[in-house]
Amino acid sequence: MKVTEKIKEDIHAKRNLGFSYARIAKETKVSRSTVIKVLKEDQPLEVKVLKQCPNPRIIFIYFDGDKSNFAKCVIRPGSNHPANKTLLVKKIETSNEPLYRIV
């Protein structure tokens, strides 16, 4: 079953009311693991800037202080994001590679 935006909104609304994962799963008719995944995906991640990319719309970011664990982040051209600056990002659904955007 595909998780629609309506289902995601219901999951977030029920969680904001204090419902448990199990209760949300039962009421939205999705699995408990899907509920957890939806809630986790939509939370912004705190990352740091690794370096600029030759493409002016991309910077490299890293997670948890581990510079070997990096990904690309889409930015506005001309934005100034110096190395080691902390940012909040969300993952963008892509087919090829992990890609993030600034929140």
N, C-alpha and C positions, 0 to 999 in steps of 0.2 A: 504494500500500500504506500502510495506517495504521500509524503507529509506536506500538505498545502500550507500556504501562508495563514489561512484561517485556523488550522490546527495549531500552528506555531503560536499564533496570538492567544488561542485558548489555553495552551500550555503555560505561557508566560503569565496570563491573567490569573490562572488557578494557583500558580506558584506564589505570585504576589499576595494572594489571599492566605497563604500559609499551608496549602494542601501538600500532602506527602507525594513523593514520586509515584508510589503504588496507586494512590487515589486518582492522581492526574491520569495515569495510564488507563485505569479502568474507565474513567469518565470520557476520555478522548478516544478510546478504543485503539490505542497504539501500545507498543511494548514499553516496559519500564526503561529499558536501555535507550530507546528512541527518545523518551522524555528527557533523560539525562543528557543525551547528545544534543538535542535542540537547545536546552538551557545552557550548556557549556559552549556551543558554537557561537552563540550570540553575545557572549561576554567579551568585552574588549581585552586584548592582551597587552601587557606592558613589555615593550621591547626597547632596544637601543639601536642607534644608527651605527652601522659598521663603516660604510663609506658611500660616496656618490658613485653613480654608474655613468658611463659615457652617454647613455640615453637620458636626457634632461627630465623625463617623466618617471624615472625609477631611481630608488635608493636601495642599498642592501641593508637589511636589519638582522639583528641576532637576538637570541632568546636566552634567558637565565644566565647571562654572563659567559656563555659558551660561544666564542666567535666562530667555531667550526660548524655550529648549527645556525645557518643563516638562510634568509629567503629574500625575495624581492618585494618592494612596497611601492605602490603607485603614489605619486605626488603631483602637485601642480608645478608646471615648468617655472623655473625661477625661484622656487621656494628654497629657503636656506635651512638646511638640516645638518648641522655639523656632527662630526663623529662623536659618539658616546652620548648624544642627546637622547633623553627618554621620550618615547612616544606611546600613545595608545592606538592600537590597530585592530582591525577585524579582518578575518579571512574572506576572500572573494572566491566564489565558486568558479573554478576553471577546470579544464579537462587535462591540461598538460602538467603543470607544476604548481606548487603552492604560491599564491599571490595574495598580498594584503593591501589594505588601504588605511589611511589615517582616519581616525574617528573624529 
